[in-house]
Amino acid sequence: MTADERSEPAITAAERPMLEGWLDYHRDTLALKCAGLTDAQLREASVPPSQLSLLGLVRHMAEVERHWFRNVMAGEDAKSLYCTDEDEDGDFHPTEADTWKEAGTAWRAEIDAAREIAAIHELDDLSVGRSRKGKQFNLRWIYTHMIEEYARHNGHADLVRERIDGTTGD
């Protein structure tokens, strides 16, 4: 993935294509931040004592996609991919055995599932499932939250990538 392969939504797009376009743009941005790095580089922590890594961010976003689309929007009971009772932040703690191939595949599978779930709902449709606090959300809110979540973590990814090999850019 290169920066030229990403495309921003049309500036006159309707609401849904705009939301979906920006979400895809931010998904592509995270993939771009990881492109061309080895598994060891992807596991490299940003600045000790922080354990934040690009691989951890990808694993986290797989968990976030899974939670908001599968568990909340669709009402599934999809178990966590990386987090456990013993390590609630397991997504951010990749080990030497964890690879881009596995994490990237899991992340892309969750994105595919999210798209399938969203495709059968209107923006105003309320979620079947509920948040941990028992609230329902419409698809519009979930899209907006996901854009915010990716944008925030892509800022982290910018800094981590620059520390690894000096690469900067959006």
HUKA-V985778 format. One line per field, one symbol per residue. ss: DSSP state (@ for helix, = for strand, . for the rest). phi: phi as a letter, one per 40 degrees, with the letter a starting at -180 (. if undefined). psi: psi as a letter, one per 40 degrees, with the letter a starting at -180 (. if undefined). A space follows every 10 residues. Layout:
# HUKA-V985778
ss = ???
phi = ???
psi = ???
This chain:
# HUKA-V985778
ss = ..@@@..... ....@@@@@@ @@@@@@@@@@ @@@@....@@ @@@....... ...@@@@@@@ @@@@@@@@@@ @@@....... .........@ @@.......@ @@@@@@@@@@ @@@@@@@@@. .....=.... .......=@@ @@@@@@@@@@ @@@@@@@@@@ @@@@@.....
phi = .bdcccbccd cbccdccccc ccccdccccc cccccgbcdc ccccccadcc bcbccccccc ccccddcccc ccccgcbccc cbcbccbcbd ccbcbdccbc dccccccccc cccccccccc bcdccccccb cccgccbccd ccdccccccc dccccccdcc ccccbgcbhc
psi = hiddeihiii eeiidddddd dddddddddd dddeheiidd ddehichiei ehiddddddd dddddddddd dcdefifhii ddiiddgefd degiidehid dddddddddd ddddddddde iidehiidii ideeiiiidd dddddddddd dddddddddd ddddeehii.
